[in-house]
């Protein structure tokens, strides 16, 4: 039972919250970068000439 209690206390710690926030922020940045590159590619493909 003590191991379960230690696991629960580790999962409720502040570092896990910070890791999740930075993980979500990083994934959002990657998605935004992919969208930006895609938009630039579409813009350059539609250039006349």
N, CA, C and O atoms as a Maestro MAE file, in Angstrom:
{
 s_m_m2io_version
 :::
 2.0.0
}

f_m_ct {
 s_m_title
 :::
 protein
 m_atom[196] {
  # First column is atom index #
  i_m_mmod_type
  r_m_x_coord
  r_m_y_coord
  r_m_z_coord
  i_m_residue_number
  s_m_chain_name
  s_m_pdb_residue_name
  s_m_pdb_atom_name
  i_m_atomic_number
  :::
  1 25 0.820 -1.193 0.000 1 A "UNK " " N  " 7
  2 3 0.000 0.000 0.000 1 A "UNK " " CA " 6
  3 2 0.865 1.258 0.000 1 A "UNK " " C  " 6
  4 15 0.473 2.294 -0.538 1 A "UNK " " O  " 8
  5 25 2.048 1.153 0.612 2 A "UNK " " N  " 7
  6 3 2.922 2.329 0.643 2 A "UNK " " CA " 6
  7 2 3.417 2.694 -0.752 2 A "UNK " " C  " 6
  8 15 3.597 3.872 -1.060 2 A "UNK " " O  " 8
  9 25 3.634 1.700 -1.588 3 A "UNK " " N  " 7
  10 3 4.092 1.975 -2.946 3 A "UNK " " CA " 6
  11 2 3.020 2.726 -3.734 3 A "UNK " " C  " 6
  12 15 3.334 3.635 -4.501 3 A "UNK " " O  " 8
  13 25 1.765 2.351 -3.546 4 A "UNK " " N  " 7
  14 3 0.666 3.045 -4.215 4 A "UNK " " CA " 6
  15 2 0.587 4.481 -3.736 4 A "UNK " " C  " 6
  16 15 0.353 5.390 -4.531 4 A "UNK " " O  " 8
  17 25 0.779 4.689 -2.459 5 A "UNK " " N  " 7
  18 3 0.743 6.041 -1.906 5 A "UNK " " CA " 6
  19 2 1.887 6.890 -2.461 5 A "UNK " " C  " 6
  20 15 1.699 8.071 -2.756 5 A "UNK " " O  " 8
  21 25 3.061 6.297 -2.601 6 A "UNK " " N  " 7
  22 3 4.201 7.025 -3.161 6 A "UNK " " CA " 6
  23 2 3.960 7.357 -4.627 6 A "UNK " " C  " 6
  24 15 4.331 8.433 -5.095 6 A "UNK " " O  " 8
  25 25 3.338 6.433 -5.349 7 A "UNK " " N  " 7
  26 3 3.040 6.675 -6.760 7 A "UNK " " CA " 6
  27 2 2.024 7.799 -6.914 7 A "UNK " " C  " 6
  28 15 2.174 8.661 -7.780 7 A "UNK " " O  " 8
  29 25 0.997 7.793 -6.081 8 A "UNK " " N  " 7
  30 3 -0.026 8.841 -6.143 8 A "UNK " " CA " 6
  31 2 0.578 10.187 -5.785 8 A "UNK " " C  " 6
  32 15 0.255 11.189 -6.424 8 A "UNK " " O  " 8
  33 25 1.436 10.239 -4.794 9 A "UNK " " N  " 7
  34 3 2.052 11.515 -4.422 9 A "UNK " " CA " 6
  35 2 3.009 11.998 -5.510 9 A "UNK " " C  " 6
  36 15 3.152 13.204 -5.708 9 A "UNK " " O  " 8
  37 25 3.665 11.081 -6.214 10 A "UNK " " N  " 7
  38 3 4.550 11.482 -7.313 10 A "UNK " " CA " 6
  39 2 3.742 12.029 -8.481 10 A "UNK " " C  " 6
  40 15 4.171 12.974 -9.143 10 A "UNK " " O  " 8
  41 25 2.579 11.445 -8.738 11 A "UNK " " N  " 7
  42 3 1.749 11.911 -9.845 11 A "UNK " " CA " 6
  43 2 1.059 13.231 -9.539 11 A "UNK " " C  " 6
  44 15 0.653 13.943 -10.458 11 A "UNK " " O  " 8
  45 25 0.922 13.565 -8.268 12 A "UNK " " N  " 7
  46 3 0.273 14.819 -7.890 12 A "UNK " " CA " 6
  47 2 1.273 15.942 -7.648 12 A "UNK " " C  " 6
  48 15 0.895 17.000 -7.146 12 A "UNK " " O  " 8
  49 25 2.517 15.738 -7.987 13 A "UNK " " N  " 7
  50 3 3.534 16.745 -7.705 13 A "UNK " " CA " 6
  51 2 3.509 17.864 -8.734 13 A "UNK " " C  " 6
  52 15 2.917 17.728 -9.805 13 A "UNK " " O  " 8
  53 25 4.153 18.961 -8.397 14 A "UNK " " N  " 7
  54 3 4.146 20.149 -9.249 14 A "UNK " " CA " 6
  55 2 4.963 19.937 -10.520 14 A "UNK " " C  " 6
  56 15 4.641 20.517 -11.557 14 A "UNK " " O  " 8
  57 25 6.011 19.119 -10.463 15 A "UNK " " N  " 7
  58 3 6.838 18.931 -11.658 15 A "UNK " " CA " 6
  59 2 6.055 18.252 -12.773 15 A "UNK " " C  " 6
  60 15 6.307 18.511 -13.950 15 A "UNK " " O  " 8
  61 25 5.108 17.386 -12.418 16 A "UNK " " N  " 7
  62 3 4.306 16.733 -13.450 16 A "UNK " " CA " 6
  63 2 3.392 17.745 -14.133 16 A "UNK " " C  " 6
  64 15 3.220 17.706 -15.351 16 A "UNK " " O  " 8
  65 25 2.807 18.650 -13.349 17 A "UNK " " N  " 7
  66 3 1.977 19.702 -13.935 17 A "UNK " " CA " 6
  67 2 2.797 20.570 -14.882 17 A "UNK " " C  " 6
  68 15 2.348 20.909 -15.977 17 A "UNK " " O  " 8
  69 25 3.998 20.924 -14.450 18 A "UNK " " N  " 7
  70 3 4.860 21.757 -15.292 18 A "UNK " " CA " 6
  71 2 5.267 21.004 -16.564 18 A "UNK " " C  " 6
  72 15 5.308 21.588 -17.647 18 A "UNK " " O  " 8
  73 25 5.564 19.729 -16.432 19 A "UNK " " N  " 7
  74 3 5.911 18.911 -17.594 19 A "UNK " " CA " 6
  75 2 4.753 18.846 -18.585 19 A "UNK " " C  " 6
  76 15 4.962 18.949 -19.794 19 A "UNK " " O  " 8
  77 25 3.537 18.677 -18.078 20 A "UNK " " N  " 7
  78 3 2.375 18.618 -18.962 20 A "UNK " " CA " 6
  79 2 2.143 19.946 -19.665 20 A "UNK " " C  " 6
  80 15 1.824 19.969 -20.854 20 A "UNK " " O  " 8
  81 25 2.299 21.049 -18.946 21 A "UNK " " N  " 7
  82 3 2.106 22.370 -19.551 21 A "UNK " " CA " 6
  83 2 3.134 22.596 -20.651 21 A "UNK " " C  " 6
  84 15 2.782 23.034 -21.746 21 A "UNK " " O  " 8
  85 25 4.403 22.299 -20.370 22 A "UNK " " N  " 7
  86 3 5.441 22.490 -21.382 22 A "UNK " " CA " 6
  87 2 5.276 21.510 -22.542 22 A "UNK " " C  " 6
  88 15 5.588 21.843 -23.686 22 A "UNK " " O  " 8
  89 25 4.795 20.323 -22.256 23 A "UNK " " N  " 7
  90 3 4.538 19.359 -23.321 23 A "UNK " " CA " 6
  91 2 3.440 19.826 -24.264 23 A "UNK " " C  " 6
  92 15 3.574 19.732 -25.484 23 A "UNK " " O  " 8
  93 25 2.355 20.329 -23.689 24 A "UNK " " N  " 7
  94 3 1.259 20.851 -24.511 24 A "UNK " " CA " 6
  95 2 1.725 22.080 -25.282 24 A "UNK " " C  " 6
  96 15 1.389 22.233 -26.457 24 A "UNK " " O  " 8
  97 25 2.491 22.955 -24.642 25 A "UNK " " N  " 7
  98 3 3.000 24.150 -25.324 25 A "UNK " " CA " 6
  99 2 3.935 23.760 -26.466 25 A "UNK " " C  " 6
  100 15 3.888 24.369 -27.535 25 A "UNK " " O  " 8
  101 25 4.768 22.773 -26.260 26 A "UNK " " N  " 7
  102 3 5.674 22.319 -27.309 26 A "UNK " " CA " 6
  103 2 4.929 21.718 -28.489 26 A "UNK " " C  " 6
  104 15 5.254 21.999 -29.643 26 A "UNK " " O  " 8
  105 25 3.934 20.895 -28.203 27 A "UNK " " N  " 7
  106 3 3.148 20.308 -29.288 27 A "UNK " " CA " 6
  107 2 2.380 21.378 -30.053 27 A "UNK " " C  " 6
  108 15 2.248 21.293 -31.274 27 A "UNK " " O  " 8
  109 25 1.873 22.380 -29.346 28 A "UNK " " N  " 7
  110 3 1.173 23.486 -30.001 28 A "UNK " " CA " 6
  111 2 2.125 24.250 -30.911 28 A "UNK " " C  " 6
  112 15 1.745 24.644 -32.014 28 A "UNK " " O  " 8
  113 25 3.348 24.459 -30.463 29 A "UNK " " N  " 7
  114 3 4.339 25.161 -31.281 29 A "UNK " " CA " 6
  115 2 4.681 24.357 -32.532 29 A "UNK " " C  " 6
  116 15 4.830 24.931 -33.611 29 A "UNK " " O  " 8
  117 25 4.804 23.060 -32.403 30 A "UNK " " N  " 7
  118 3 5.109 22.219 -33.565 30 A "UNK " " CA " 6
  119 2 3.958 22.261 -34.570 30 A "UNK " " C  " 6
  120 15 4.188 22.368 -35.775 30 A "UNK " " O  " 8
  121 25 2.730 22.177 -34.082 31 A "UNK " " N  " 7
  122 3 1.566 22.233 -34.973 31 A "UNK " " CA " 6
  123 2 1.495 23.588 -35.666 31 A "UNK " " C  " 6
  124 15 1.201 23.658 -36.859 31 A "UNK " " O  " 8
  125 25 1.762 24.667 -34.928 32 A "UNK " " N  " 7
  126 3 1.745 26.005 -35.527 32 A "UNK " " CA " 6
  127 2 2.833 26.143 -36.584 32 A "UNK " " C  " 6
  128 15 2.606 26.753 -37.629 32 A "UNK " " O  " 8
  129 25 4.001 25.587 -36.327 33 A "UNK " " N  " 7
  130 3 5.090 25.648 -37.303 33 A "UNK " " CA " 6
  131 2 4.739 24.875 -38.575 33 A "UNK " " C  " 6
  132 15 5.017 25.339 -39.680 33 A "UNK " " O  " 8
  133 25 4.138 23.715 -38.422 34 A "UNK " " N  " 7
  134 3 3.717 22.931 -39.588 34 A "UNK " " CA " 6
  135 2 2.666 23.697 -40.383 34 A "UNK " " C  " 6
  136 15 2.712 23.715 -41.613 34 A "UNK " " O  " 8
  137 25 1.720 24.327 -39.691 35 A "UNK " " N  " 7
  138 3 0.689 25.105 -40.380 35 A "UNK " " CA " 6
  139 2 1.300 26.293 -41.114 35 A "UNK " " C  " 6
  140 15 0.882 26.615 -42.226 35 A "UNK " " O  " 8
  141 25 2.277 26.943 -40.505 36 A "UNK " " N  " 7
  142 3 2.934 28.082 -41.141 36 A "UNK " " CA " 6
  143 2 3.700 27.649 -42.392 36 A "UNK " " C  " 6
  144 15 3.612 28.303 -43.431 36 A "UNK " " O  " 8
  145 25 4.437 26.571 -42.296 37 A "UNK " " N  " 7
  146 3 5.185 26.073 -43.454 37 A "UNK " " CA " 6
  147 2 4.223 25.670 -44.563 37 A "UNK " " C  " 6
  148 15 4.488 25.922 -45.738 37 A "UNK " " O  " 8
  149 25 3.116 25.051 -44.201 38 A "UNK " " N  " 7
  150 3 2.118 24.667 -45.195 38 A "UNK " " CA " 6
  151 2 1.522 25.900 -45.870 38 A "UNK " " C  " 6
  152 15 1.337 25.902 -47.087 38 A "UNK " " O  " 8
  153 25 1.223 26.935 -45.111 39 A "UNK " " N  " 7
  154 3 0.660 28.162 -45.684 39 A "UNK " " CA " 6
  155 2 1.657 28.841 -46.619 39 A "UNK " " C  " 6
  156 15 1.271 29.323 -47.684 39 A "UNK " " O  " 8
  157 25 2.922 28.885 -46.241 40 A "UNK " " N  " 7
  158 3 3.948 29.480 -47.102 40 A "UNK " " CA " 6
  159 2 4.100 28.661 -48.377 40 A "UNK " " C  " 6
  160 15 4.270 29.222 -49.459 40 A "UNK " " O  " 8
  161 25 4.040 27.348 -48.256 41 A "UNK " " N  " 7
  162 3 4.142 26.484 -49.431 41 A "UNK " " CA " 6
  163 2 2.978 26.720 -50.392 41 A "UNK " " C  " 6
  164 15 3.180 26.789 -51.604 41 A "UNK " " O  " 8
  165 25 1.778 26.841 -49.865 42 A "UNK " " N  " 7
  166 3 0.614 27.119 -50.713 42 A "UNK " " CA " 6
  167 2 0.769 28.478 -51.375 42 A "UNK " " C  " 6
  168 15 0.459 28.633 -52.556 42 A "UNK " " O  " 8
  169 25 1.249 29.465 -50.623 43 A "UNK " " N  " 7
  170 3 1.442 30.805 -51.176 43 A "UNK " " CA " 6
  171 2 2.461 30.790 -52.312 43 A "UNK " " C  " 6
  172 15 2.244 31.419 -53.348 43 A "UNK " " O  " 8
  173 25 3.557 30.083 -52.127 44 A "UNK " " N  " 7
  174 3 4.600 30.045 -53.152 44 A "UNK " " CA " 6
  175 2 4.172 29.232 -54.371 44 A "UNK " " C  " 6
  176 15 4.587 29.537 -55.490 44 A "UNK " " O  " 8
  177 25 3.356 28.211 -54.172 45 A "UNK " " N  " 7
  178 3 2.881 27.409 -55.303 45 A "UNK " " CA " 6
  179 2 1.900 28.181 -56.178 45 A "UNK " " C  " 6
  180 15 1.790 27.901 -57.372 45 A "UNK " " O  " 8
  181 25 1.190 29.141 -55.607 46 A "UNK " " N  " 7
  182 3 0.187 29.891 -56.358 46 A "UNK " " CA " 6
  183 2 0.750 31.145 -57.008 46 A "UNK " " C  " 6
  184 15 0.000 31.919 -57.602 46 A "UNK " " O  " 8
  185 25 2.056 31.359 -56.905 47 A "UNK " " N  " 7
  186 3 2.666 32.531 -57.529 47 A "UNK " " CA " 6
  187 2 2.627 32.400 -59.046 47 A "UNK " " C  " 6
  188 15 2.953 31.339 -59.578 47 A "UNK " " O  " 8
  189 25 2.236 33.457 -59.748 48 A "UNK " " N  " 7
  190 3 2.207 33.361 -61.218 48 A "UNK " " CA " 6
  191 2 3.623 33.307 -61.802 48 A "UNK " " C  " 6
  192 15 4.549 33.932 -61.285 48 A "UNK " " O  " 8
  193 25 3.764 32.569 -62.859 49 A "UNK " " N  " 7
  194 3 5.029 32.543 -63.556 49 A "UNK " " CA " 6
  195 2 5.869 31.397 -63.162 49 A "UNK " " C  " 6
  196 15 6.978 31.241 -63.672 49 A "UNK " " O  " 8
  :::
 }
 m_bond[195] {
  # First column is bond index #
  i_m_from
  i_m_to
  i_m_order
  :::
  1 1 2 1
  2 2 3 1
  3 3 4 2
  4 3 5 1
  5 5 6 1
  6 6 7 1
  7 7 8 2
  8 7 9 1
  9 9 10 1
  10 10 11 1
  11 11 12 2
  12 11 13 1
  13 13 14 1
  14 14 15 1
  15 15 16 2
  16 15 17 1
  17 17 18 1
  18 18 19 1
  19 19 20 2
  20 19 21 1
  21 21 22 1
  22 22 23 1
  23 23 24 2
  24 23 25 1
  25 25 26 1
  26 26 27 1
  27 27 28 2
  28 27 29 1
  29 29 30 1
  30 30 31 1
  31 31 32 2
  32 31 33 1
  33 33 34 1
  34 34 35 1
  35 35 36 2
  36 35 37 1
  37 37 38 1
  38 38 39 1
  39 39 40 2
  40 39 41 1
  41 41 42 1
  42 42 43 1
  43 43 44 2
  44 43 45 1
  45 45 46 1
  46 46 47 1
  47 47 48 2
  48 47 49 1
  49 49 50 1
  50 50 51 1
  51 51 52 2
  52 51 53 1
  53 53 54 1
  54 54 55 1
  55 55 56 2
  56 55 57 1
  57 57 58 1
  58 58 59 1
  59 59 60 2
  60 59 61 1
  61 61 62 1
  62 62 63 1
  63 63 64 2
  64 63 65 1
  65 65 66 1
  66 66 67 1
  67 67 68 2
  68 67 69 1
  69 69 70 1
  70 70 71 1
  71 71 72 2
  72 71 73 1
  73 73 74 1
  74 74 75 1
  75 75 76 2
  76 75 77 1
  77 77 78 1
  78 78 79 1
  79 79 80 2
  80 79 81 1
  81 81 82 1
  82 82 83 1
  83 83 84 2
  84 83 85 1
  85 85 86 1
  86 86 87 1
  87 87 88 2
  88 87 89 1
  89 89 90 1
  90 90 91 1
  91 91 92 2
  92 91 93 1
  93 93 94 1
  94 94 95 1
  95 95 96 2
  96 95 97 1
  97 97 98 1
  98 98 99 1
  99 99 100 2
  100 99 101 1
  101 101 102 1
  102 102 103 1
  103 103 104 2
  104 103 105 1
  105 105 106 1
  106 106 107 1
  107 107 108 2
  108 107 109 1
  109 109 110 1
  110 110 111 1
  111 111 112 2
  112 111 113 1
  113 113 114 1
  114 114 115 1
  115 115 116 2
  116 115 117 1
  117 117 118 1
  118 118 119 1
  119 119 120 2
  120 119 121 1
  121 121 122 1
  122 122 123 1
  123 123 124 2
  124 123 125 1
  125 125 126 1
  126 126 127 1
  127 127 128 2
  128 127 129 1
  129 129 130 1
  130 130 131 1
  131 131 132 2
  132 131 133 1
  133 133 134 1
  134 134 135 1
  135 135 136 2
  136 135 137 1
  137 137 138 1
  138 138 139 1
  139 139 140 2
  140 139 141 1
  141 141 142 1
  142 142 143 1
  143 143 144 2
  144 143 145 1
  145 145 146 1
  146 146 147 1
  147 147 148 2
  148 147 149 1
  149 149 150 1
  150 150 151 1
  151 151 152 2
  152 151 153 1
  153 153 154 1
  154 154 155 1
  155 155 156 2
  156 155 157 1
  157 157 158 1
  158 158 159 1
  159 159 160 2
  160 159 161 1
  161 161 162 1
  162 162 163 1
  163 163 164 2
  164 163 165 1
  165 165 166 1
  166 166 167 1
  167 167 168 2
  168 167 169 1
  169 169 170 1
  170 170 171 1
  171 171 172 2
  172 171 173 1
  173 173 174 1
  174 174 175 1
  175 175 176 2
  176 175 177 1
  177 177 178 1
  178 178 179 1
  179 179 180 2
  180 179 181 1
  181 181 182 1
  182 182 183 1
  183 183 184 2
  184 183 185 1
  185 185 186 1
  186 186 187 1
  187 187 188 2
  188 187 189 1
  189 189 190 1
  190 190 191 1
  191 191 192 2
  192 191 193 1
  193 193 194 1
  194 194 195 1
  195 195 196 2
  :::
 }
}
